[in-house]
Each structure stands twice: as structure tokens, then as C-alpha cells.
Amino acid sequence: MKANKYQELAGRTLIDKPDFEIKDKEVMISWNALGLAGESGEVVDLIKKGIYHQRGIDKDLIKKELGDVLWYVSALCTQFDFTLEEVMEANIKKLKARFPEGYSSDRTTFKDGDAF
């Protein structure tokens, strides 16, 4: 198949707008979730290039990008009416349930309900 033919055929499924109503809050949630994915990808790409392209890891740039990741995490917490502290506490509770004696590779697949 030629690339242009693929584009033409795939284009049959494009839409101008969703076929359902999107509420303003849903738009912001999706915007922030996509932003989180994008910024996380930037962190991953910097590390990939630092290691596998042998450019070295720029810790200052990683710190800036992690700040952007944190911004989007904070935004999503706000959208869902969570505080960062609540999310952090829930994560520690989960980690303690999953790894009560500290990290153990044999417990990496442990799931007891939600592990808390």
C-alpha cells in the first residue's frame, strides 16, 4: 500500500469533534493528563539521549522537566479534588502494604486488592 492511499483510507475515520458532549472540566482533565504524558516523555527522552546517545545526563534540565511533570500532577490533583498530600500518603500506604519489609523483587507482582 502506498502512503498516500493509507492516509486517504485512514482519513475516513477522522472526526471534526467528538460525537459526545465534553464538559469544561473534562477538557481540562484531558489537557492536564496529556500534558503530564508529554512532560514525562521529555524526561524519558533526556535520559535516553543522555545514556544511549552518550550525551550525558543534564541534571539541571531533568530537574526543570520534573518540575513540569509535578505541575501537571498538581493540576490533576486539583481537578479531582485531591491534595498532593493525600496522593502522597495513599502511595506510601500502598508501598508499605506491598513491600512491608522494604523492596523485594518477589513482591513486585503482589496485589492484595489495591495493596492497602
C-alpha positions as CSV (number, residue, x, y, z in Angstrom):
1,M,0.0,0.0,0.0
2,K,1.2,3.5,-0.8
3,A,1.5,6.0,2.0
4,N,-1.0,8.5,0.4
5,K,-3.6,5.7,-0.1
6,Y,-3.2,4.7,3.5
7,Q,-3.7,8.4,4.6
8,E,-6.8,8.6,2.4
9,L,-8.3,5.4,3.8
10,A,-7.4,6.2,7.4
11,G,-8.8,9.6,7.0
12,R,-12.3,8.2,6.7
13,T,-12.3,7.7,10.4
14,L,-11.3,11.3,11.3
15,I,-13.8,13.4,13.1
16,D,-14.0,17.2,13.5
17,K,-15.2,17.0,17.1
18,P,-16.2,14.2,19.5
19,D,-19.7,12.7,19.0
20,F,-20.5,13.3,22.6
21,E,-20.7,16.4,24.8
22,I,-17.4,17.3,26.6
23,K,-17.8,19.4,29.8
24,D,-15.3,22.1,30.6
25,K,-13.8,20.1,33.5
26,E,-13.3,17.1,31.2
27,V,-11.4,19.2,28.8
28,M,-9.1,20.4,31.5
29,I,-8.6,16.9,32.9
30,S,-7.7,15.6,29.5
31,W,-5.5,18.6,28.8
32,N,-3.6,18.1,32.0
33,A,-3.3,14.3,31.5
34,L,-1.9,14.9,28.0
35,G,0.5,17.5,29.4
36,L,1.6,15.0,32.1
37,A,2.3,12.4,29.4
38,G,4.2,14.9,27.3
39,E,6.4,16.2,30.1
40,S,7.0,12.7,31.3
41,G,8.1,11.8,27.8
42,E,10.5,14.7,27.8
43,V,12.1,13.4,31.0
44,V,12.4,9.9,29.4
45,D,13.8,11.3,26.2
46,L,16.5,13.3,28.1
47,I,17.6,10.2,29.9
48,K,17.5,8.1,26.8
49,K,19.7,10.6,24.9
50,G,21.9,11.0,27.9
51,I,22.6,7.3,28.2
52,Y,22.1,5.8,24.8
53,H,23.2,8.7,22.6
54,Q,26.1,9.2,25.1
55,R,25.3,12.9,25.6
56,G,25.4,12.7,29.4
57,I,22.6,13.4,31.7
58,D,21.9,17.1,32.3
59,K,20.6,17.0,35.9
60,D,19.5,20.7,35.8
61,L,17.4,20.1,32.7
62,I,16.0,16.9,34.2
63,K,15.1,18.9,37.4
64,K,13.2,21.5,35.2
65,E,11.3,18.9,33.3
66,L,10.4,17.1,36.6
67,G,9.0,20.4,37.8
68,D,6.8,20.4,34.7
69,V,5.7,16.8,35.5
70,L,4.9,17.9,39.1
71,W,2.9,20.9,37.8
72,Y,0.7,18.6,35.8
73,V,0.3,16.1,38.7
74,S,-0.7,19.0,40.9
75,A,-3.2,20.3,38.3
76,L,-4.8,16.8,38.0
77,C,-5.0,16.6,41.8
78,T,-6.8,19.9,41.8
79,Q,-9.2,18.7,39.1
80,F,-10.1,15.6,41.1
81,D,-10.3,17.5,44.4
82,F,-7.3,15.6,45.8
83,T,-4.4,17.3,47.7
84,L,-0.9,16.3,46.8
85,E,-0.5,15.2,50.4
86,E,-3.5,12.8,50.1
87,V,-2.0,11.3,47.0
88,M,1.5,11.0,48.6
89,E,0.0,9.4,51.8
90,A,-2.0,6.9,49.7
91,N,1.1,6.0,47.7
92,I,3.1,5.4,50.9
93,K,0.3,3.3,52.3
94,K,0.2,1.2,49.1
95,L,4.0,0.8,49.2
96,K,4.0,-0.3,52.8
97,A,1.4,-2.9,52.1
98,R,3.2,-4.2,49.0
99,F,6.7,-4.0,50.5
100,P,6.3,-4.2,54.3
101,E,10.0,-5.1,54.8
102,G,11.3,-2.7,52.0
103,Y,11.7,-3.6,48.4
104,S,11.7,-7.2,47.4
105,S,11.7,-8.4,43.8
106,D,9.5,-11.4,44.7
107,R,6.7,-8.9,45.9
108,T,6.7,-6.8,42.7
109,T,3.7,-8.6,41.4
110,F,1.9,-8.7,44.8
111,K,-1.5,-7.2,44.7
112,D,-3.8,-7.7,47.7
113,G,-6.8,-5.8,46.5
114,D,-5.3,-2.4,45.9
115,A,-2.5,-3.3,48.3
116,F,-4.0,-1.1,51.0
